[in-house]
Amino acid sequence: MDPLEPPTTLKVDKAVTLSLEDEFVTVADNRPSSRGRTRTKKSCCGLLSTREHKSQYTLDHYGIINAEVTTNNLTITYVDGKDLDIIHYPVRPDEHAQATTWTQHLLTRAYGHAQPFKRLKVIINPFCSGAVTKFRALAAPILAAAHCHLDVEETRYKGHASEIAEQIELDAYDAIVCCSGDGLPHEAFNGLARRPDAVEALTALAVAMIPCGSGNAMAWNLFGTDDVAQAALAIVKGRKMPLDLLSITQGDRHTVSFLSQSLGVLADSDLKTEHLRWMGDHRFIYGVLTTIAQRTAYPCELAFKTVMGDKKEIQGYYERARVRLLESSVVVTEESRAGSSGLPLRYGTVHDDIPADWEVVSGQGLSSFYASNMAVVAKDTNFFPAALPSDGLLDVMTVFDTIGIVGALDATVKLPQGKCFELGDVHMRKVSAYRLTPKEKEGCISVDGEWYPFEAFQVEVHQGLGRVLSNLRHAYHV
């Protein structure tokens, strides 16, 4: 082997061989005393226990968060499920130099393109059930063991996270980590967007989630889990990924959305079941069933800047684009066009005339309107299987009252399974902008799960303007 190449195999204590494979570290412990030996297992609540130490085993690179050589030991720290495991191997003086080089090579492979030792501004919503305890017991030990720098702050009132993000020092952190449901990331993005240097802030700082809410859509899409420990590991190993953000103009307000906007049955079933958060994921299904039993139509006016309106075309586009994005190291973003301050609007605001090339659709019999930037809107709820993080397009679903009660119940079962394209009464579009104008005076509009005033609003996409942490490059977990 070329002596300049990092070693892939290491032997310590004259009998323990550690080999670097493509995705794993293979350990062969041939010491006579290894049988029956125990190794330290540190659970995330800080307690120490022991487990039997096998003589042959593997450690996957993704779970390894730290490795270091001291005078007498090689220590590997990794996440096993929800727990921290720490393994120690004696290192003799003549093995020390090679062990140090091998360990550095291990960490390079274990982190890949991810940034190690991230500087994290952690914002905890103490009013979100169990968020403080979940962070301290399950997430903080993993982040600390990975040598992340943590600056932790608890919010004191609604909108506090926006203020923190608006005033944050960009050069001091790599990411904002929100311990909450989807509401705190919504605040964080809006705080960054209110800054004079909004474009720089949104493209510099990633926003991530330690899932502590009932929906946790951000964690499901970017990490594929709502497990706190696994989300913490995903933050440690996550890479910055561009994310489309949505400008929303309503009245004289200009805000941003990262997830979804909805009106009708699905909005009512979300916002009107806030008091049922104790039901967990089941509250959404309960909300849909109770809502359609009372009301099926929410009249409004709709206008779209439609890019694709045919289901087969959308499906074909998604398959091609997903493969291309996963293979690419470069994603087109809007930051260069946007300039250095503010979020410019290509289509004006909700007060302007609807552009002539927009598609105007009658929403007189609208039952549900749902627009999303992400695929999964809650656990096991893949409403938008063709959504992509940074293609500059927003997926829009419209359902009209012609679907009927039986059809609505069928859709309630099939939509979460990602079967929207199989349902004839469910209309799908990919758009770059839209406007929705309610015809009634009272109702619910949900933006990223938050209540918005029940009045006309306009949305447009800023391609790749936001940053998130993800362990899957340029696509969602679906």
C-alpha positions as CSV (number, residue, x, y, z in Angstrom):
1,M,0.0,0.0,0.0
2,D,1.2,3.5,-0.8
3,P,2.6,4.9,2.5
4,L,1.0,8.2,1.8
5,E,-2.6,6.7,1.8
6,P,-4.4,6.7,5.1
7,P,-4.4,3.3,6.7
8,T,-7.7,1.4,6.5
9,T,-6.7,-1.3,9.0
10,L,-5.5,-0.8,12.5
11,K,-4.3,-3.3,15.2
12,V,-4.1,-2.2,18.8
13,D,-3.2,-4.1,22.0
14,K,-1.6,-6.6,19.6
15,A,-4.9,-8.4,19.2
16,V,-7.7,-6.0,18.2
17,T,-8.1,-5.3,14.5
18,L,-10.3,-2.5,13.3
19,S,-11.0,-2.3,9.5
20,L,-12.6,0.6,7.6
21,E,-15.1,-0.7,5.0
22,D,-17.2,1.5,2.7
23,E,-20.0,2.0,5.3
24,F,-18.8,0.2,8.4
25,V,-16.0,-0.3,10.8
26,T,-15.4,-4.0,11.3
27,V,-13.9,-5.0,14.7
28,A,-12.3,-8.3,15.5
29,D,-11.3,-8.6,19.1
30,N,-9.1,-11.7,19.5
31,R,-7.8,-11.0,23.0
32,P,-8.2,-14.1,25.2
33,S,-9.8,-12.0,27.9
34,S,-12.4,-10.4,25.5
35,R,-14.9,-13.2,26.0
36,G,-17.4,-12.1,28.7
37,R,-15.8,-8.6,28.7
38,T,-18.2,-5.7,28.9
39,R,-18.1,-2.3,27.2
40,T,-19.5,1.0,28.5
41,K,-23.0,2.0,27.4
42,K,-24.0,5.5,28.2
43,S,-27.8,6.0,27.8
44,C,-29.0,9.5,26.8
45,C,-30.3,10.1,30.3
46,G,-26.7,10.1,31.5
47,L,-26.8,6.7,33.3
48,L,-24.0,4.2,32.8
49,S,-24.6,0.5,32.2
50,T,-22.8,-2.4,30.6
51,R,-23.5,-4.8,27.8
52,E,-21.7,-7.9,26.7
53,H,-18.7,-7.2,24.5
54,K,-18.7,-9.4,21.4
55,S,-15.5,-10.4,19.8
56,Q,-16.8,-9.7,16.3
57,Y,-19.0,-6.8,15.4
58,T,-19.5,-3.8,13.1
59,L,-20.2,-0.1,13.6
60,D,-21.9,1.8,10.8
61,H,-20.2,5.1,9.9
62,Y,-23.4,7.1,10.2
63,G,-23.7,6.3,13.9
64,I,-20.0,7.2,14.8
65,I,-19.9,10.7,16.1
66,N,-16.4,10.9,17.7
67,A,-13.2,9.0,17.9
68,E,-10.0,10.0,19.6
69,V,-6.7,8.6,20.8
70,T,-5.3,9.5,24.2
71,T,-2.0,8.3,25.7
72,N,-3.3,4.9,26.5
73,N,-6.6,4.4,24.8
74,L,-8.6,4.6,21.5
75,T,-12.1,5.7,22.2
76,I,-15.0,5.5,19.7
77,T,-18.3,7.1,20.5
78,Y,-21.4,6.3,18.5
79,V,-25.2,6.3,18.6
80,D,-26.9,2.9,18.8
81,G,-30.6,3.5,18.4
82,K,-31.5,5.9,21.2
83,D,-28.3,5.4,23.2
84,L,-24.7,6.5,23.3
85,D,-22.2,3.7,23.3
86,I,-18.5,4.3,24.2
87,I,-15.9,1.7,23.4
88,H,-12.3,1.8,24.7
89,Y,-9.3,-0.1,23.3
90,P,-5.9,0.0,25.0
91,V,-3.2,1.5,22.8
92,R,0.5,0.6,23.3
93,P,3.2,3.3,22.8
94,D,4.4,1.8,19.6
95,E,0.8,1.8,18.2
96,H,0.0,5.4,19.1
97,A,1.1,7.2,15.9
98,Q,-0.7,4.8,13.5
99,A,-3.8,4.8,15.8
100,T,-3.9,8.6,15.6
101,T,-3.7,8.6,11.8
102,W,-6.3,5.9,11.5
103,T,-8.7,7.7,13.8
104,Q,-8.5,10.9,11.8
105,H,-9.2,8.8,8.7
106,L,-12.2,7.2,10.4
107,L,-13.7,10.6,11.3
108,T,-13.2,11.8,7.7
109,R,-15.2,8.8,6.5
110,A,-17.8,8.9,9.3
111,Y,-18.7,12.6,8.6
112,G,-18.2,12.5,4.8
113,H,-19.3,15.9,3.5
114,A,-21.0,16.9,6.7
115,Q,-19.5,19.6,8.9
116,P,-18.2,18.2,12.2
117,F,-18.4,20.1,15.5
118,K,-21.2,22.3,14.5
119,R,-22.0,25.6,16.3
120,L,-25.7,25.4,17.2
121,K,-28.1,28.0,18.5
122,V,-30.7,25.8,20.3
123,I,-34.1,27.4,20.8
124,I,-36.5,25.4,23.1
125,N,-40.2,26.1,23.3
126,P,-40.9,25.2,27.0
127,F,-44.6,25.3,26.3
128,C,-44.3,22.5,23.9
129,S,-45.1,19.3,25.9
130,G,-41.9,17.8,27.2
131,A,-39.5,19.8,25.0
132,V,-37.1,20.8,27.7
133,T,-36.9,17.3,29.1
134,K,-36.6,15.6,25.7
135,F,-33.7,17.9,24.7
136,R,-31.8,17.5,28.0
137,A,-32.2,13.8,28.3
138,L,-32.2,12.6,24.7
139,A,-30.6,15.2,22.4
140,A,-28.1,17.2,24.4
141,P,-25.8,14.2,25.3
142,I,-25.5,13.2,21.7
143,L,-24.7,16.8,20.5
144,A,-22.2,17.2,23.3
145,A,-20.5,13.9,22.6
146,A,-20.2,15.0,19.0
147,H,-18.3,18.1,20.3
148,C,-21.0,20.5,19.0
149,H,-20.9,23.9,20.5
150,L,-24.3,24.6,22.1
151,D,-25.9,27.9,23.0
152,V,-29.3,27.1,24.5
153,E,-32.2,29.5,25.1
154,E,-35.8,28.9,26.0
155,T,-38.6,31.1,24.5
156,R,-40.7,33.1,26.8
157,Y,-43.6,34.1,24.5
158,K,-45.0,33.6,21.0
159,G,-42.8,35.3,18.5
160,H,-39.7,35.1,20.7
161,A,-37.9,32.7,18.4
162,S,-38.4,35.2,15.5
163,E,-36.8,37.9,17.6
164,I,-33.8,35.6,18.4
165,A,-33.3,34.8,14.8
166,E,-33.7,38.4,13.7
167,Q,-30.9,39.5,16.1
168,I,-28.6,36.4,15.8
169,E,-24.9,36.9,14.9
170,L,-24.5,35.1,11.7
171,D,-20.8,34.4,12.0
172,A,-21.3,32.8,15.4
173,Y,-23.4,29.8,14.4
174,D,-23.8,27.2,11.7
175,A,-27.5,26.4,12.4
176,I,-30.5,27.2,14.5
177,V,-32.0,24.1,16.1
178,C,-35.6,24.4,17.2
179,C,-36.9,22.0,19.9
180,S,-40.6,22.1,19.2
181,G,-43.1,21.3,16.6
182,D,-43.2,23.1,13.2
183,G,-44.2,26.4,14.8
184,L,-40.7,27.3,16.0
185,P,-38.9,26.7,12.6
186,H,-41.7,28.9,11.1
187,E,-40.7,31.7,13.5
188,A,-37.0,31.2,12.9
189,F,-37.3,31.5,9.1
190,N,-39.5,34.6,9.5
191,G,-37.0,36.2,11.9
192,L,-34.2,35.7,9.4
193,A,-36.4,37.0,6.6
194,R,-37.1,40.3,8.5
195,R,-33.4,41.2,8.7
196,P,-31.9,43.9,6.5
197,D,-29.5,41.2,5.3
198,A,-32.3,38.7,4.8
199,V,-30.9,36.8,1.8
200,E,-27.4,36.5,3.4
201,A,-29.0,35.3,6.7
202,L,-31.3,32.7,5.0
203,T,-28.5,31.3,2.9
204,A,-25.9,31.3,5.7
205,L,-27.8,29.7,8.7
206,A,-29.5,26.4,8.5
207,V,-32.7,25.7,10.4
208,A,-33.2,22.3,11.9
209,M,-35.6,20.6,14.3
210,I,-35.5,18.4,17.4
211,P,-39.1,17.0,17.1
212,C,-41.2,17.7,20.2
213,G,-44.6,18.5,18.6
214,S,-47.5,16.5,17.3
215,G,-46.9,16.9,13.5
216,N,-43.1,17.3,13.3
217,A,-43.3,17.5,9.5
218,M,-39.9,19.1,9.2
219,A,-38.2,16.2,10.9
220,W,-40.1,13.6,9.0
221,N,-39.1,15.1,5.6
222,L,-35.5,15.9,6.4
223,F,-34.6,13.1,8.8
224,G,-37.2,10.4,8.2
225,T,-38.0,10.2,11.9
226,D,-39.6,11.9,14.8
227,D,-37.3,10.2,17.3
228,V,-35.4,12.8,19.3
229,A,-32.1,10.9,19.6
230,Q,-32.1,10.0,15.9
231,A,-32.9,13.6,15.0
232,A,-30.0,14.8,17.1
233,L,-27.8,12.3,15.3
234,A,-29.1,13.6,11.9
235,I,-28.2,17.1,13.0
236,V,-24.7,16.0,13.8
237,K,-24.3,14.2,10.5
238,G,-26.6,16.5,8.5
239,R,-25.4,18.6,5.5
240,K,-26.7,22.0,4.6
241,M,-29.4,21.6,1.9
242,P,-31.1,24.4,0.0
243,L,-34.9,24.7,0.6
244,D,-37.5,26.6,-1.3
245,L,-39.1,29.3,0.8
246,L,-42.5,30.9,0.1
247,S,-43.3,34.6,0.3
248,I,-46.8,35.3,1.6
249,T,-48.4,38.7,1.2
250,Q,-51.6,39.3,3.1
251,G,-52.9,42.7,3.8
252,D,-49.8,44.8,4.4
253,R,-47.9,41.9,5.8
254,H,-45.0,40.0,4.1
255,T,-44.1,36.7,5.8
256,V,-42.5,33.5,4.7
257,S,-43.6,29.8,4.9
258,F,-41.3,26.8,4.7
259,L,-44.0,24.0,4.8
260,S,-47.6,24.5,3.8
261,Q,-50.7,26.7,3.4
262,S,-54.2,25.3,3.7
263,L,-57.9,26.2,3.8
264,G,-61.0,24.1,4.1
265,V,-61.5,20.7,5.6
266,L,-57.8,20.0,6.1
267,A,-57.1,23.5,7.7
268,D,-60.1,23.2,10.0
269,S,-59.1,19.7,11.0
270,D,-55.7,20.9,12.0
271,L,-56.3,24.2,13.7
272,K,-59.6,23.3,15.4
273,T,-58.0,20.3,17.1
274,E,-55.2,22.1,18.9
275,H,-56.9,21.3,22.2
276,L,-56.6,17.6,21.3
277,R,-52.8,17.4,21.0
278,W,-52.9,14.7,23.6
279,M,-54.2,12.4,20.9
280,G,-51.0,12.8,18.9
281,D,-51.2,11.9,15.2
282,H,-54.8,10.6,15.5
283,R,-56.1,14.1,16.1
284,F,-55.8,15.0,12.4
285,I,-57.9,12.0,11.2
286,Y,-60.4,12.8,13.9
287,G,-60.5,16.4,12.8
288,V,-61.1,15.4,9.1
289,L,-64.0,13.1,10.0
290,T,-65.7,15.6,12.3
291,T,-65.2,18.5,9.9
292,I,-66.7,16.8,6.8
293,A,-69.7,15.7,8.8
294,Q,-70.5,19.4,9.4
295,R,-69.3,21.2,6.3
296,T,-68.0,20.4,2.8
297,A,-67.6,23.7,0.9
298,Y,-65.4,26.8,1.4
299,P,-66.1,29.2,-1.5
300,C,-63.2,31.2,-2.8
301,E,-61.4,32.5,-5.9
302,L,-58.2,30.8,-7.1
303,A,-55.5,32.0,-9.5
304,F,-52.3,30.0,-10.3
305,K,-49.1,30.5,-12.1
306,T,-49.3,26.9,-13.2
307,V,-46.2,25.1,-14.4
308,M,-47.7,21.6,-14.6
309,G,-51.3,20.6,-14.2
310,D,-51.4,17.0,-15.4
311,K,-50.9,14.2,-12.9
312,K,-48.9,12.0,-15.3
313,E,-46.7,14.9,-16.3
314,I,-46.0,15.7,-12.6
315,Q,-45.2,12.1,-11.8
316,G,-42.8,11.8,-14.7
317,Y,-41.1,15.1,-13.9
318,Y,-40.6,14.0,-10.2
319,E,-38.9,10.8,-11.2
320,R,-36.5,12.5,-13.5
321,A,-35.8,15.5,-11.3
322,R,-35.3,13.4,-8.1
323,V,-32.6,11.3,-9.8
324,R,-30.9,14.3,-11.3
325,L,-30.9,16.2,-8.0
326,L,-29.6,13.2,-6.0
327,E,-26.7,12.8,-8.5
328,S,-25.9,16.5,-8.6
329,S,-23.7,18.5,-6.3
330,V,-25.1,21.8,-7.4
331,V,-28.6,23.1,-7.0
332,V,-29.9,26.3,-8.7
333,T,-30.9,28.9,-6.1
334,E,-32.5,32.3,-6.2
335,E,-30.0,34.0,-3.9
336,S,-28.0,35.6,-6.7
337,R,-31.1,37.1,-8.3
338,A,-32.5,38.3,-5.0
339,G,-29.7,40.6,-4.2
340,S,-28.3,41.3,-0.8
341,S,-31.3,42.7,1.1
342,G,-35.0,42.0,1.4
343,L,-37.1,39.4,-0.5
344,P,-38.1,40.8,-3.9
345,L,-41.4,39.7,-5.3
346,R,-41.7,38.8,-9.0
347,Y,-45.5,38.9,-9.0
348,G,-46.1,41.8,-6.7
349,T,-48.5,41.5,-3.7
350,V,-52.0,40.4,-3.1
351,H,-53.1,44.0,-3.8
352,D,-51.9,43.9,-7.4
353,D,-53.9,42.8,-10.4
354,I,-53.6,39.1,-11.2
355,P,-51.1,38.7,-14.0
356,A,-52.6,37.9,-17.4
357,D,-50.8,34.6,-17.8
358,W,-52.1,33.1,-14.6
359,E,-54.8,30.4,-14.6
360,V,-58.0,31.5,-12.9
361,V,-60.1,28.7,-11.3
362,S,-63.5,28.9,-9.8
363,G,-63.4,27.8,-6.2
364,Q,-67.1,28.1,-5.5
365,G,-67.4,24.4,-4.4
366,L,-63.9,24.1,-2.9
367,S,-63.7,21.6,-0.1
368,S,-60.0,21.5,0.6
369,F,-57.0,23.6,-0.6
370,Y,-53.6,22.4,0.4
371,A,-50.3,23.8,-0.9
372,S,-47.0,22.3,0.3
373,N,-43.3,22.7,-0.1
374,M,-42.7,19.3,1.6
375,A,-43.9,15.8,0.9
376,V,-44.9,14.6,4.4
377,V,-47.2,16.9,6.4
378,A,-47.3,14.8,9.5
379,K,-46.3,11.3,10.6
380,D,-47.4,8.7,8.0
381,T,-49.0,11.4,6.0
382,N,-47.4,11.7,2.6
383,F,-49.8,14.1,0.9
384,F,-47.4,15.3,-1.7
385,P,-45.2,12.4,-3.0
386,A,-43.9,14.6,-5.9
387,A,-42.6,17.4,-3.8
388,L,-38.9,18.3,-4.0
389,P,-36.9,20.6,-1.7
390,S,-35.5,23.1,-4.1
391,D,-37.0,22.8,-7.6
392,G,-38.6,26.2,-7.4
393,L,-42.1,24.7,-7.5
394,L,-44.9,24.4,-5.0
395,D,-47.3,21.4,-5.0
396,V,-51.0,22.3,-4.8
397,M,-53.9,20.0,-4.0
398,T,-57.5,21.1,-4.6
399,V,-60.5,19.0,-3.7
400,F,-64.1,20.1,-4.5
401,D,-67.4,19.2,-2.8
402,T,-68.3,17.0,-5.8
403,I,-66.2,14.4,-4.1
404,G,-69.0,13.6,-1.8
405,I,-68.9,12.0,1.7
406,V,-67.9,8.6,0.4
407,G,-65.1,10.0,-1.7
408,A,-63.9,12.2,1.1
409,L,-63.6,9.2,3.4
410,D,-61.7,7.3,0.7
411,A,-59.4,10.2,0.2
412,T,-58.9,10.4,4.0
413,V,-57.5,6.9,3.9
414,K,-55.5,7.1,0.6
415,L,-54.1,10.6,0.7
416,P,-51.7,9.9,3.7
417,Q,-50.4,6.9,1.8
418,G,-49.1,9.1,-1.1
419,K,-51.9,7.9,-3.4
420,C,-53.1,11.4,-4.4
421,F,-52.5,10.6,-8.1
422,E,-54.9,7.6,-7.9
423,L,-57.8,9.7,-6.8
424,G,-59.8,11.3,-9.6
425,D,-61.5,13.9,-7.4
426,V,-58.1,15.2,-6.1
427,H,-56.6,17.8,-8.5
428,M,-52.8,18.3,-8.4
429,R,-50.7,21.2,-9.8
430,K,-47.1,22.4,-9.6
431,V,-47.0,26.2,-9.5
432,S,-44.6,29.0,-9.0
433,A,-47.2,31.3,-7.4
434,Y,-50.9,31.5,-6.6
435,R,-53.5,33.7,-5.0
436,L,-56.4,32.6,-2.9
437,T,-59.4,34.9,-2.0
438,P,-62.0,33.6,0.4
439,K,-65.6,34.6,-0.3
440,E,-66.8,34.2,3.2
441,K,-66.0,36.4,6.3
442,E,-65.0,33.6,8.7
443,G,-62.9,30.5,8.5
444,C,-59.4,29.0,9.0
445,I,-56.2,29.6,7.1
446,S,-53.2,27.6,8.2
447,V,-49.7,28.5,7.3
448,D,-47.1,26.0,8.6
449,G,-49.7,24.9,11.1
450,E,-50.1,28.5,12.4
451,W,-53.4,30.6,12.4
452,Y,-53.4,33.3,9.7
453,P,-56.1,35.9,9.2
454,F,-59.0,34.7,7.1
455,E,-58.5,37.0,4.1
456,A,-57.0,37.0,0.6
457,F,-53.3,36.0,0.4
458,Q,-50.7,35.5,-2.4
459,V,-47.8,33.2,-2.4
460,E,-44.7,32.9,-4.6
461,V,-41.6,30.6,-4.5
462,H,-38.1,31.7,-3.7
463,Q,-36.0,28.8,-5.2
464,G,-33.5,27.4,-2.8
465,L,-33.4,30.5,-0.6
466,G,-33.5,28.7,2.8
467,R,-31.1,26.3,4.3
468,V,-31.9,23.2,6.4
469,L,-29.9,20.2,7.6
470,S,-30.7,16.8,6.1
471,N,-29.1,13.4,5.9
472,L,-30.5,12.9,2.4
473,R,-29.1,15.2,-0.3
474,H,-31.6,17.2,-2.4
475,A,-34.7,15.0,-1.7
476,Y,-37.2,14.2,1.1
477,H,-37.6,11.0,3.1
478,V,-40.8,9.5,1.6
